[in-house]
Amino acid sequence: MTQAIATHDEHAVQTGVVLIPLNKLKKSPDNVRKTPHAKAEIEALAASIHAKGILQNLVVAPEFAETGAATGFYFVTIGEGRRQAQLLRVKRKQIAETEPVRCVIDTGNDAREISLDENVTRSAMSVMDEVEAFAGLVDGGMSADDVARRFGCTVRLVEQRLALARLSPKIRAAYRKGDINLDAARAFSINDDHAAQERVFRQFAKPITHAASIRNALTVGRIPAHDRLARFVGAEAYESAGGRLVRDLFEPDIVFFDDGELLQRLASERLDRMRASLAAEGWGWVETLRGHGQIEGCAGERLHPTQRKLKPSEKKEIAALEARAEELDAKLEDAEEDNPLWAERDEVEAKLDGLREAARVFDPKLMKHAGAAVAIDRDGRAVITKGLIKRVDVKAIAKLRKAEVKASSQESASNVSDAEDDIEEGPRLTKALTERLTEARTRGIRASLAANPAVALGLLVFTLMRQSADRSRVPGVGIEARPIGFDDDDAMENARIAYAEKAEEDELAFFAACVDQPVDKLLGMLAVFLAETIDLTHGGASFEDKRRQRIGDALAAALGLDMSRHWEADEDFWSAAPKALAITALESAPAIASLGEQERNGMVAAFQKMKKAELARTAAQTLKGAGWLPDLLITPPREGAFAVTAEGKRALAKAHAA
C-alpha cells in the first residue's frame, strides 16, 4: 500500500492511501447524508479521535477545475463526521488546521452510491455487546470517567451501560433472544439481586415489554420518593440517618427509599417533636396524622385567635420589612424570573408573615379545652390546625365564653340571658327546623338590608371597627368581599343583577364610574352587596348559634323587619313542628280566640286528639294569612325605641311609694 502526502501534483493523487492536510478536505456535494450530524455526535467523535486517533480512513475523491486540472482539494465521500470532529479539535487548539488525515482516494466508484452504501449497508452493534464491552474496559482498570472521556460520552451513560452489564446472565441472554426489550432490561437494573431479577422474569409472559411492571415488582417494600412520608422526612435527613436511596439510572425522576422502617421512624420522631411543641403552647390535646384525614369527635366550630397589640420593636421591624418589600417590588417590576432579588423578596414576605402570625394569640383558658392536629398532605408538607374543639368540650367552652361576657359587661350578660330565654321558650324546636326558620329570616334580613343603605352603612362600620379593634368577627356577617350564595327574594336578586352587570365592563372604567356616582347611589349599591355577605342560619344549639340569633334580632330590629312579608307557616312546617306549638298557635288564631271559653277549650281538646298530619293541615288552613310567626322570627323592639318620660317616672315613683 502506497502512502504519500497529497499535493497539487496530479500524479500524487493517483496513489492508494494518502495523508491529506485537513484544510484540503471539503464536504462532498455527492454525500447522500443531507441531515447535519448532531452536535453531541461530533463531540463524541472528537473525544474518541483525541484518545485513539482516526481508526477508519476517510474515502475521498479529488476536486477538478473546469479545465480538468486537479485543484489540490478533495471531497470527503465517506467520513464527513470525522472531518467535522477534526475541525472541532482545531477550534479547541488540539491540532493544527494542516493536520494530516489518512484517506483512501476512490475514483472508480460512483460517489453517491458509496456514500449511500456507507450509511445503509451496515449493522448496528447490539446494545448488550456494547454494554459488555464497556464493562470489560472497566474490569481492565479504567474508571467510568476514563471511559467517558475516551469515547466522548457522559459519565452517566457509562454508568447506565455498567448497570446493564450487572444484569443476571439469564436476563442478558433473554434480551439477545428478544424475550425482553431494552426498556424492560433497563427496568431490571433497578435491583442488583440476580435471584430477584430471575424470579420476576419467570412471572411474566414473554416477550416482556412493560418496564413499569418490572420496576414495581422489583421495588416491593421500597418507598418511592414522591410518597408523602418520604417528602415529609426528606432525602437529606434520611441519608444522614444511614438510609440508602435507590436511583433508577435510566429514569432520573425515579428514586426509592430503601429502608421503610427507618423512614417510618424518622417521620414519627419529627411528628413527636411537633406534637411536643404544640403541647407546650398550652393546647389540651394534640393529635398527629400520617395522612391528611379527619380527627374523630370534633365539633363544627373552632377557636379563633385574636390580634394582640404589637410591641414597639415589632412595629419597627414590620415597618422596615414593608419598606424593603416596596423597594424590591419597584426593582422587580420588569425583572426576569431568574433575578436573585426574587429570593430576597420571598424571604422578606416570609418574615412579615411570621411576625404577623406571632401576634395572633389564642385565649389560654379556652386552649385547655381545645386541641391541635398535625397532618401530612400529599406533597409531604406538615399541616398544623389549631383551635379544634371536640364535641365533649363544647359545653365547657361555652360556659367559659359566657363567663367572659358576664365579666366584661353586666348589661351584655343580661342580654345573653334574655336571648337564650327567648330561644328556649315554649316547645323546643328541632335543629333542622331551627335552621329552616333562621334561613328564612336570613332571606328577609338580606332583602330588607339591601333596601336600607343607612343600616347597611352602620353595619359595615360596626363590623370594620370590631375587626380593627380586636380582630373579632361579627357572627353571620361575612364582610370580606366574599358573597355568600343564597336563594334570595326576587327583589334582592334583581337589584344584585342590575348592579353586577355594570361590573362586567372594563375594570378601570367601572372603577371610574363608581367614583363618579352620587353618594346616595353608592349607598344603595353598598347596601345590596353588603346584604350578600349575610348568612344568619343556625341550629339553635351552640353558643355561636345564640350569638347569631342575637345579631339577627338586632339587625331585624334596626330594619323594622316584618317576617310575615317573607315567610308563612305552611303544612310542611307544621308537619315538622311539635304538636304543642301548633296547638298554642291555633289558640291565638282570631277565629278561635274570639270564641267563648267553653267552646275554645273544646276546640283545643279536639286539636290534641288529632294525628300529626291532620293537625298540620288544620293549622295551615286556620292560620293562613293571619301573620303568625314563631318566636325565632319575631322582631324584638329596637333598643332605645321605648323611653320612660319624666311624667312616666313620676307615675312610677308614686306607684312605688304607694
C-alpha positions as CSV (number, residue, x, y, z in Angstrom):
1,M,0.0,0.0,0.0
2,T,1.4,3.4,-1.0
3,Q,1.3,6.3,1.4
4,A,2.1,9.8,0.5
5,I,1.2,13.4,1.2
6,A,-1.2,14.7,-1.4
7,T,-0.1,17.9,-3.2
8,H,-1.1,19.8,-6.3
9,D,1.0,17.3,-8.3
10,E,-1.6,15.4,-10.4
11,H,0.5,12.2,-10.2
12,A,0.4,12.3,-6.4
13,V,-3.4,11.9,-6.3
14,Q,-3.3,8.6,-8.0
15,T,-1.8,6.7,-5.1
16,G,-4.0,4.5,-2.7
17,V,-3.8,5.6,0.9
18,V,-2.5,9.1,1.4
19,L,-2.1,11.7,4.1
20,I,-4.0,14.8,3.2
21,P,-3.9,18.0,5.2
22,L,-7.2,18.7,7.0
23,N,-7.6,22.1,5.4
24,K,-7.5,20.5,1.9
25,L,-10.6,18.4,2.7
26,K,-14.1,19.5,1.7
27,K,-17.6,18.2,2.2
28,S,-18.7,16.3,-0.9
29,P,-21.8,17.6,-2.8
30,D,-22.5,13.9,-3.6
31,N,-22.8,12.9,0.0
32,V,-26.3,11.5,0.4
33,R,-26.5,12.3,4.1
34,K,-28.0,15.8,4.0
35,T,-29.2,16.0,7.6
36,P,-26.4,17.5,9.7
37,H,-24.6,15.5,12.4
38,A,-25.8,16.2,15.9
39,K,-23.5,18.3,18.0
40,A,-23.2,15.5,20.6
41,E,-22.1,13.0,17.9
42,I,-19.3,15.3,16.7
43,E,-18.1,15.9,20.2
44,A,-18.1,12.2,20.9
45,L,-16.1,11.6,17.7
46,A,-13.6,14.3,18.6
47,A,-13.1,12.8,22.0
48,S,-12.5,9.3,20.5
49,I,-10.1,10.6,17.9
50,H,-8.2,12.6,20.6
51,A,-7.8,9.4,22.6
52,K,-7.2,6.9,19.9
53,G,-6.7,8.7,16.6
54,I,-8.8,8.1,13.5
55,L,-9.4,4.4,13.4
56,Q,-11.2,4.3,10.0
57,N,-9.8,6.0,6.9
58,L,-11.8,8.7,5.1
59,V,-12.7,8.0,1.5
60,V,-12.2,11.0,-0.8
61,A,-12.3,12.0,-4.4
62,P,-10.1,14.7,-6.0
63,E,-11.6,18.0,-7.0
64,F,-11.1,19.1,-10.5
65,A,-11.4,22.6,-12.0
66,E,-13.5,23.2,-15.1
67,T,-10.3,22.9,-17.1
68,G,-9.9,19.4,-15.9
69,A,-6.8,20.1,-13.7
70,A,-6.7,18.9,-10.1
71,T,-7.3,21.8,-7.6
72,G,-5.4,20.1,-4.8
73,F,-8.6,19.8,-2.7
74,Y,-10.5,16.6,-2.0
75,F,-14.2,15.9,-1.5
76,V,-15.0,13.6,1.5
77,T,-17.3,10.9,0.2
78,I,-17.2,8.8,3.4
79,G,-16.2,10.2,6.8
80,E,-17.7,13.7,6.9
81,G,-18.4,13.3,10.6
82,R,-14.7,12.6,11.3
83,R,-13.7,15.6,9.2
84,Q,-16.0,17.8,11.3
85,A,-14.6,16.2,14.5
86,Q,-11.1,17.2,13.4
87,L,-12.3,20.7,12.7
88,L,-13.7,20.9,16.2
89,R,-10.3,19.8,17.5
90,V,-8.7,22.6,15.5
91,K,-11.1,25.0,17.2
92,R,-10.1,23.7,20.6
93,K,-6.4,24.2,19.6
94,Q,-5.7,20.4,20.0
95,I,-4.3,20.1,16.4
96,A,-3.3,22.4,13.6
97,E,-5.5,23.0,10.6
98,T,-2.9,21.3,8.4
99,E,-3.1,18.1,10.5
100,P,-2.5,15.1,8.1
101,V,-5.6,12.8,7.7
102,R,-5.4,9.3,6.4
103,C,-7.6,9.0,3.4
104,V,-8.3,6.4,0.6
105,I,-8.7,8.0,-2.8
106,D,-11.5,6.3,-4.8
107,T,-12.1,7.5,-8.3
108,G,-13.5,4.2,-9.7
109,N,-16.9,4.1,-7.8
110,D,-19.8,6.4,-8.1
111,A,-19.6,8.9,-5.2
112,R,-23.3,8.9,-4.4
113,E,-23.5,5.1,-4.4
114,I,-20.7,4.5,-2.0
115,S,-22.0,7.3,0.2
116,L,-25.3,5.6,0.4
117,D,-23.7,2.2,0.9
118,E,-21.7,3.6,3.9
119,N,-24.9,4.7,5.6
120,V,-27.2,1.8,4.7
121,T,-25.2,-1.4,4.3
122,R,-24.0,-1.8,7.9
123,S,-25.2,-3.5,11.1
124,A,-25.6,-1.6,14.4
125,M,-23.8,-3.1,17.3
126,S,-26.0,-4.9,19.8
127,V,-26.7,-2.9,22.9
128,M,-25.7,-5.8,25.1
129,D,-22.4,-6.3,23.2
130,E,-21.7,-2.6,23.7
131,V,-22.6,-3.0,27.4
132,E,-20.3,-5.9,28.0
133,A,-17.5,-4.2,26.1
134,F,-17.8,-1.1,28.4
135,A,-17.8,-3.4,31.4
136,G,-14.7,-5.2,30.0
137,L,-12.8,-1.8,29.9
138,V,-13.7,-1.0,33.5
139,D,-12.7,-4.6,34.6
140,G,-9.4,-3.9,32.8
141,G,-8.7,-1.0,35.1
142,M,-10.4,2.0,33.5
143,S,-12.6,4.2,35.6
144,A,-16.0,5.4,34.4
145,D,-14.5,8.8,33.9
146,D,-11.7,7.4,31.7
147,V,-14.2,5.5,29.5
148,A,-16.4,8.6,29.2
149,R,-13.5,10.8,28.2
150,R,-12.1,8.4,25.7
151,F,-15.4,7.7,24.0
152,G,-16.8,11.3,24.2
153,C,-19.9,10.4,26.2
154,T,-21.2,11.3,29.7
155,V,-20.2,9.5,32.8
156,R,-24.0,8.8,33.4
157,L,-24.1,7.0,30.0
158,V,-21.2,4.8,31.1
159,E,-22.8,4.1,34.4
160,Q,-26.0,3.1,32.6
161,R,-24.1,0.7,30.5
162,L,-22.4,-0.8,33.5
163,A,-25.8,-1.2,35.3
164,L,-27.0,-3.3,32.3
165,A,-23.7,-5.3,32.4
166,R,-24.6,-6.2,36.0
167,L,-27.8,-7.9,35.0
168,S,-28.2,-11.6,35.5
169,P,-26.7,-13.6,32.6
170,K,-30.2,-15.0,32.0
171,I,-31.6,-11.5,31.6
172,R,-28.9,-10.5,29.2
173,A,-29.4,-13.7,27.2
174,A,-33.2,-13.0,27.2
175,Y,-32.5,-9.6,25.6
176,R,-30.4,-11.1,22.9
177,K,-33.2,-13.6,22.1
178,G,-35.8,-10.9,22.0
179,D,-37.7,-12.1,25.1
180,I,-37.4,-8.6,26.7
181,N,-37.0,-5.2,25.1
182,L,-34.5,-2.6,26.0
183,D,-36.9,-0.7,28.3
184,A,-37.6,-3.8,30.3
185,A,-33.9,-4.6,30.5
186,R,-33.3,-1.2,32.0
187,A,-36.1,-1.7,34.5
188,F,-34.5,-5.0,35.7
189,S,-31.4,-3.0,36.6
190,I,-33.2,-1.2,39.5
191,N,-32.4,-4.2,41.6
192,D,-28.9,-5.8,41.5
193,D,-30.1,-9.1,43.1
194,H,-29.8,-11.7,40.3
195,A,-32.2,-14.1,42.1
196,A,-34.9,-11.4,42.4
197,Q,-34.4,-10.5,38.7
198,E,-34.8,-14.1,37.6
199,R,-37.8,-14.6,39.8
200,V,-39.6,-11.6,38.3
201,F,-38.5,-12.7,34.8
202,R,-40.3,-16.0,35.3
203,Q,-43.5,-14.3,36.5
204,F,-44.2,-12.5,33.2
205,A,-45.4,-13.7,29.8
206,K,-42.8,-13.4,27.0
207,P,-41.9,-11.1,25.4
208,I,-41.7,-8.6,28.3
209,T,-42.2,-5.0,27.2
210,H,-43.8,-3.2,30.1
211,A,-41.0,-1.6,32.1
212,A,-43.1,-0.1,34.8
213,S,-44.5,-3.6,35.8
214,I,-40.9,-4.9,36.1
215,R,-39.8,-1.9,38.2
216,N,-42.8,-2.2,40.5
217,A,-42.2,-6.0,41.1
218,L,-38.5,-5.4,41.9
219,T,-39.1,-2.5,44.3
220,V,-41.7,-4.0,46.6
221,G,-41.1,-2.8,50.2
222,R,-39.3,0.3,49.0
223,I,-40.9,3.7,49.4
224,P,-41.0,6.0,46.3
225,A,-39.5,9.4,46.8
226,H,-42.8,11.1,45.8
227,D,-44.6,9.3,48.8
228,R,-45.9,11.8,51.4
229,L,-43.8,10.4,54.2
230,A,-40.6,10.4,52.0
231,R,-41.2,14.1,51.2
232,F,-42.0,14.9,54.8
233,V,-38.8,13.4,56.1
234,G,-36.6,14.5,53.2
235,A,-33.8,12.6,51.4
236,E,-31.1,14.6,53.2
237,A,-32.4,13.6,56.7
238,Y,-33.0,10.0,55.6
239,E,-29.4,9.6,54.2
240,S,-27.9,11.4,57.3
241,A,-29.6,8.7,59.4
242,G,-27.9,6.0,57.4
243,G,-30.7,5.3,54.9
244,R,-29.9,4.3,51.3
245,L,-31.5,5.8,48.3
246,V,-32.0,3.6,45.2
247,R,-32.0,5.7,42.0
248,D,-33.0,4.5,38.5
249,L,-30.1,5.4,36.3
250,F,-32.4,5.4,33.2
251,E,-35.2,7.5,34.8
252,P,-33.7,10.3,36.8
253,D,-37.1,11.1,38.4
254,I,-37.5,7.6,39.9
255,V,-35.9,7.3,43.3
256,F,-36.8,4.9,46.2
257,F,-36.1,5.0,49.9
258,D,-34.7,1.5,50.5
259,D,-35.4,1.3,54.3
260,G,-39.2,1.7,55.0
261,E,-38.8,1.1,58.8
262,L,-36.2,3.8,59.1
263,L,-38.4,6.2,57.1
264,Q,-41.4,5.5,59.4
265,R,-39.2,6.0,62.5
266,L,-37.9,9.4,61.2
267,A,-41.4,10.5,60.4
268,S,-42.7,9.5,63.9
269,E,-39.8,11.4,65.5
270,R,-40.5,14.6,63.6
271,L,-44.2,14.4,64.3
272,D,-43.4,13.8,68.0
273,R,-41.3,16.9,68.1
274,M,-44.1,18.9,66.5
275,R,-46.6,17.4,69.0
276,A,-44.4,18.4,72.0
277,S,-44.0,22.0,70.6
278,L,-47.8,22.4,70.3
279,A,-48.5,20.9,73.7
280,A,-46.0,23.4,75.2
281,E,-48.2,26.2,73.7
282,G,-51.0,25.1,76.1
283,W,-53.3,23.0,74.0
284,G,-55.4,20.5,75.9
285,W,-54.6,17.7,73.4
286,V,-52.6,17.3,70.2
287,E,-53.1,14.5,67.6
288,T,-50.9,13.6,64.7
289,L,-52.0,12.0,61.4
290,R,-49.7,10.3,58.9
291,G,-52.1,11.3,56.2
292,H,-54.4,14.2,55.7
293,G,-57.5,12.8,57.4
294,Q,-60.0,13.9,60.0
295,I,-59.9,14.0,63.8
296,E,-62.7,11.9,65.2
297,G,-65.3,13.5,67.5
298,C,-64.6,17.1,66.5
299,A,-67.4,19.7,66.7
300,G,-68.2,22.0,63.8
301,E,-66.8,25.1,65.5
302,R,-63.2,26.1,66.3
303,L,-61.4,28.6,68.5
304,H,-60.1,31.6,66.6
305,P,-57.1,33.7,67.6
306,T,-57.2,37.4,68.3
307,Q,-54.6,40.0,67.4
308,R,-52.6,41.3,70.3
309,K,-51.1,44.7,70.4
310,L,-47.7,44.8,68.7
311,K,-44.7,45.7,70.7
312,P,-42.8,48.8,69.6
313,S,-39.9,46.7,68.4
314,E,-42.3,44.5,66.3
315,K,-43.9,47.6,64.8
316,K,-40.5,49.0,63.9
317,E,-39.4,45.7,62.3
318,I,-42.6,45.3,60.3
319,A,-42.3,48.9,59.0
320,A,-38.7,48.2,57.9
321,L,-39.7,45.0,56.2
322,E,-42.7,46.5,54.4
323,A,-40.5,49.4,53.2
324,R,-37.9,46.9,51.9
325,A,-40.7,44.9,50.2
326,E,-41.9,48.0,48.4
327,E,-38.4,48.8,47.4
328,L,-37.9,45.3,46.0
329,D,-41.3,45.4,44.2
330,A,-40.2,48.6,42.4
331,K,-36.9,47.0,41.3
332,L,-38.6,43.7,40.2
333,E,-41.4,45.3,38.2
334,D,-39.9,44.3,34.9
335,A,-37.3,41.8,36.2
336,E,-36.7,38.3,34.7
337,E,-37.7,35.2,36.7
338,D,-34.1,34.3,37.5
339,N,-33.4,37.7,39.1
340,P,-31.8,36.9,42.6
341,L,-33.9,39.7,44.1
342,W,-36.9,37.4,43.9
343,A,-35.4,35.2,46.6
344,E,-34.9,38.2,48.9
345,R,-38.5,39.3,48.2
346,D,-39.8,35.9,49.2
347,E,-37.6,36.0,52.4
348,V,-39.0,39.4,53.3
349,E,-42.6,38.2,52.8
350,A,-41.9,35.1,55.0
351,K,-40.5,37.3,57.8
352,L,-43.6,39.5,57.6
353,D,-45.9,36.5,57.8
354,G,-44.0,35.2,60.7
355,L,-44.3,38.4,62.7
356,R,-48.0,38.8,61.9
357,E,-48.7,35.2,62.9
358,A,-46.8,35.6,66.2
359,A,-49.1,38.4,67.1
360,R,-52.2,36.2,66.7
361,V,-52.9,34.6,70.1
362,F,-55.5,32.2,71.5
363,D,-57.2,32.5,74.9
364,P,-55.1,30.3,77.3
365,K,-58.3,29.4,79.3
366,L,-60.1,28.1,76.2
367,M,-56.9,26.4,74.8
368,K,-57.0,23.9,77.7
369,H,-60.4,22.6,76.4
370,A,-59.3,22.6,72.7
371,G,-56.6,21.0,70.7
372,A,-54.4,21.0,67.6
373,A,-53.6,18.5,64.9
374,V,-50.6,17.8,62.7
375,A,-51.3,16.1,59.4
376,I,-49.1,15.4,56.3
377,D,-50.6,16.4,53.0
378,R,-49.9,14.7,49.7
379,D,-46.9,16.9,49.0
380,G,-45.3,16.0,52.3
381,R,-45.9,19.3,53.9
382,A,-46.9,19.5,57.6
383,V,-50.4,21.0,58.0
384,I,-51.0,22.3,61.5
385,T,-54.6,23.0,62.5
386,K,-55.2,24.8,65.8
387,G,-58.3,25.5,67.8
388,L,-60.1,22.2,67.2
389,I,-62.9,21.5,69.6
390,K,-64.2,18.1,70.4
391,R,-67.9,17.7,71.0
392,V,-67.4,16.7,74.6
393,D,-65.7,20.1,75.3
394,V,-68.3,22.3,73.6
395,K,-70.3,23.0,76.8
396,A,-67.2,23.7,78.8
397,I,-66.0,26.3,76.3
398,A,-69.5,27.8,76.1
399,K,-69.5,28.3,79.8
400,L,-66.1,30.0,79.8
401,R,-67.2,32.3,77.0
402,K,-70.4,33.1,78.8
403,A,-68.4,33.9,82.0
404,E,-66.1,36.2,80.0
405,V,-69.1,38.0,78.6
406,K,-70.6,38.5,82.1
407,A,-67.3,39.7,83.4
408,S,-66.8,42.3,80.7
409,S,-70.3,43.7,80.9
410,Q,-73.2,43.0,83.2
411,E,-75.6,44.5,80.7
412,S,-74.2,42.2,77.9
413,A,-74.7,39.3,80.3
414,S,-78.3,40.3,80.8
415,N,-78.8,40.4,77.0
416,V,-77.3,37.0,76.6
417,S,-79.7,35.6,79.2
418,D,-82.7,37.2,77.6
419,A,-81.7,35.9,74.2
420,E,-81.2,32.4,75.5
421,D,-84.6,32.5,77.3
422,D,-86.2,33.8,74.1
423,I,-84.8,30.8,72.1
424,E,-85.9,28.2,74.6
425,E,-89.4,29.5,75.5
426,G,-92.3,27.2,74.5
427,P,-91.9,23.8,72.8
428,R,-88.3,23.2,71.8
429,L,-87.8,23.1,68.0
430,T,-85.5,20.6,66.4
431,K,-82.2,21.7,65.0
432,A,-83.4,21.1,61.4
433,L,-86.5,23.2,61.9
434,T,-84.5,26.0,63.6
435,E,-82.2,26.0,60.6
436,R,-85.1,26.3,58.3
437,L,-86.6,29.2,60.2
438,T,-83.4,31.1,60.6
439,E,-82.7,30.5,56.9
440,A,-86.0,32.2,56.1
441,R,-85.1,35.0,58.4
442,T,-81.7,35.5,56.7
443,R,-83.6,35.8,53.4
444,G,-85.8,38.5,54.9
445,I,-82.9,40.4,56.6
446,R,-80.8,40.3,53.3
447,A,-83.7,41.7,51.3
448,S,-84.5,44.4,53.9
449,L,-80.9,45.4,54.3
450,A,-80.4,45.7,50.6
451,A,-83.1,48.3,50.6
452,N,-81.8,50.2,53.7
453,P,-78.5,51.9,52.9
454,A,-78.3,53.6,56.3
455,V,-78.4,50.4,58.3
456,A,-76.1,48.7,55.8
457,L,-73.6,51.5,56.3
458,G,-73.9,51.3,60.1
459,L,-73.4,47.5,59.9
460,L,-70.3,48.0,57.7
461,V,-68.8,50.5,60.1
462,F,-69.6,48.3,63.1
463,T,-68.0,45.2,61.5
464,L,-64.9,47.1,60.4
465,M,-64.5,48.6,63.8
466,R,-64.7,45.2,65.5
467,Q,-62.1,43.8,63.2
468,S,-59.8,46.8,63.7
469,A,-60.1,46.7,67.4
470,D,-59.5,43.1,68.3
471,R,-59.8,41.1,65.1
472,S,-63.2,40.0,66.2
473,R,-65.7,38.8,63.6
474,V,-69.4,39.5,63.8
475,P,-71.3,36.2,63.7
476,G,-73.2,35.7,60.5
477,V,-71.7,38.7,58.7
478,G,-69.1,37.8,56.1
479,I,-67.8,41.2,55.2
480,E,-64.6,40.2,53.4
481,A,-65.8,40.7,49.9
482,R,-66.8,37.1,49.7
483,P,-70.6,37.0,48.8
484,I,-72.5,34.0,50.3
485,G,-74.7,32.2,47.8
486,F,-78.3,32.2,48.9
487,D,-81.8,31.7,47.5
488,D,-82.8,35.3,47.7
489,D,-86.1,37.1,47.2
490,D,-86.8,38.3,43.6
491,A,-86.4,42.0,44.6
492,M,-82.9,41.4,46.1
493,E,-81.8,39.2,43.2
494,N,-83.0,41.7,40.6
495,A,-81.1,44.5,42.3
496,R,-77.9,42.5,42.5
497,I,-78.1,41.5,38.9
498,A,-78.7,45.1,37.8
499,Y,-75.6,46.3,39.6
500,A,-73.4,43.3,38.8
501,E,-74.0,43.7,35.1
502,K,-72.2,47.0,35.2
503,A,-69.2,45.4,36.9
504,E,-68.6,43.3,33.7
505,E,-67.4,46.5,32.0
506,D,-63.7,47.3,31.7
507,E,-62.3,47.2,35.3
508,L,-60.8,50.7,35.3
509,A,-63.8,52.2,33.6
510,F,-66.1,50.6,36.1
511,F,-64.0,52.0,39.0
512,A,-64.1,55.4,37.5
513,A,-67.9,55.1,37.1
514,C,-68.2,54.1,40.8
515,V,-66.2,57.1,41.9
516,D,-68.4,59.4,39.8
517,Q,-71.7,58.1,41.4
518,P,-73.6,60.3,43.8
519,V,-73.2,59.3,47.5
520,D,-76.9,58.2,47.7
521,K,-76.4,55.9,44.7
522,L,-73.2,54.4,46.1
523,L,-75.1,53.8,49.4
524,G,-77.8,51.9,47.5
525,M,-75.2,49.8,45.8
526,L,-73.3,49.2,49.1
527,A,-76.5,48.0,50.7
528,V,-77.1,45.4,48.0
529,F,-73.6,43.9,48.0
530,L,-73.3,44.1,51.8
531,A,-76.6,42.2,52.1
532,E,-74.9,39.4,50.0
533,T,-72.5,38.8,52.9
534,I,-75.2,37.9,55.4
535,D,-76.0,34.4,56.5
536,L,-77.6,34.1,59.9
537,T,-78.8,30.5,59.5
538,H,-78.1,28.4,62.6
539,G,-79.3,25.3,64.5
540,G,-80.0,26.9,67.8
541,A,-77.8,24.7,69.9
542,S,-74.3,26.1,70.4
543,F,-73.0,29.3,71.9
544,E,-72.2,30.5,68.4
545,D,-75.8,29.9,67.3
546,K,-77.1,32.1,70.1
547,R,-74.7,34.8,69.1
548,R,-76.1,34.6,65.6
549,Q,-79.6,34.8,66.9
550,R,-78.8,38.0,68.8
551,I,-77.2,39.6,65.8
552,G,-80.2,38.6,63.8
553,D,-82.5,40.2,66.4
554,A,-80.5,43.4,66.4
555,L,-80.5,43.6,62.6
556,A,-84.2,42.8,62.3
557,A,-85.0,45.5,64.9
558,A,-82.8,48.1,63.1
559,L,-84.5,47.2,59.8
560,G,-88.0,47.1,61.2
561,L,-88.3,43.6,59.6
562,D,-91.7,42.1,59.4
563,M,-91.1,38.4,58.6
564,S,-94.7,37.8,57.8
565,R,-93.9,39.5,54.5
566,H,-91.2,36.9,53.7
567,W,-92.5,33.8,55.3
568,E,-95.7,31.9,56.2
569,A,-96.2,28.7,58.1
570,D,-97.3,26.0,55.7
571,E,-98.4,22.4,56.1
572,D,-94.8,21.3,55.7
573,F,-93.7,23.4,58.6
574,W,-96.5,22.2,60.9
575,S,-95.7,18.6,60.0
576,A,-92.1,19.1,61.3
577,A,-93.1,21.3,64.3
578,P,-94.0,20.0,67.8
579,K,-97.8,19.4,68.3
580,A,-97.7,21.7,71.3
581,L,-96.5,24.6,69.1
582,A,-99.3,24.0,66.6
583,I,-102.0,23.9,69.4
584,T,-100.6,27.1,71.0
585,A,-100.6,28.9,67.7
586,L,-104.2,27.7,66.9
587,E,-105.4,29.1,70.3
588,S,-104.1,32.5,69.3
589,A,-105.9,32.4,65.9
590,P,-108.5,35.2,65.7
591,A,-111.3,32.7,64.7
592,I,-110.6,30.6,67.8
593,A,-109.6,33.4,70.3
594,S,-112.9,35.1,69.7
595,L,-114.9,32.0,70.9
596,G,-116.2,31.6,74.4
597,E,-114.1,29.9,77.0
598,Q,-116.0,26.6,77.0
599,E,-116.1,26.4,73.2
600,R,-112.5,27.4,72.9
601,N,-111.5,24.6,75.4
602,G,-113.4,22.1,73.4
603,M,-111.6,23.1,70.2
604,V,-108.2,22.8,72.0
605,A,-109.2,19.3,73.3
606,A,-110.1,18.3,69.7
607,F,-106.8,19.6,68.4
608,Q,-104.9,17.5,71.0
609,K,-106.7,14.3,69.8
610,M,-105.8,14.9,66.2
611,K,-103.0,13.0,64.5
612,K,-99.9,14.9,63.5
613,A,-100.8,15.1,59.7
614,E,-104.4,16.2,60.4
615,L,-103.3,18.8,62.9
616,A,-100.7,20.2,60.4
617,R,-103.4,20.6,57.7
618,T,-105.7,22.3,60.2
619,A,-103.0,24.7,61.5
620,A,-102.0,25.7,57.9
621,Q,-105.6,26.4,56.9
622,T,-106.6,28.2,60.1
623,L,-103.5,30.4,60.3
624,K,-103.2,31.2,56.6
625,G,-102.9,35.0,56.2
626,A,-103.0,35.5,60.0
627,G,-99.4,36.7,60.1
628,W,-98.5,34.1,62.8
629,L,-94.8,33.8,63.5
630,P,-92.7,31.5,65.7
631,D,-90.6,33.3,68.4
632,L,-87.5,32.8,66.4
633,L,-88.8,35.1,63.6
634,I,-90.4,37.8,65.7
635,T,-88.5,41.0,65.5
636,P,-87.9,42.4,69.0
637,P,-88.2,46.1,69.8
638,R,-85.3,48.1,68.8
639,E,-83.1,49.1,71.7
640,G,-83.9,52.7,72.7
641,A,-87.3,52.5,70.9
642,F,-89.1,52.9,74.2
643,A,-88.1,55.6,76.7
644,V,-89.6,56.5,80.1
645,T,-90.7,60.1,80.0
646,A,-90.5,62.5,83.0
647,E,-94.2,62.1,83.6
648,G,-93.9,58.3,83.5
649,K,-91.0,58.4,86.0
650,R,-93.2,60.5,88.4
651,A,-96.1,58.0,88.0
652,L,-93.7,55.1,88.7
653,A,-92.3,56.8,91.7
654,K,-95.8,57.5,93.0
655,A,-96.9,53.9,92.4
656,H,-93.8,52.6,94.2
657,A,-94.4,54.9,97.2
658,A,-98.0,53.6,97.5
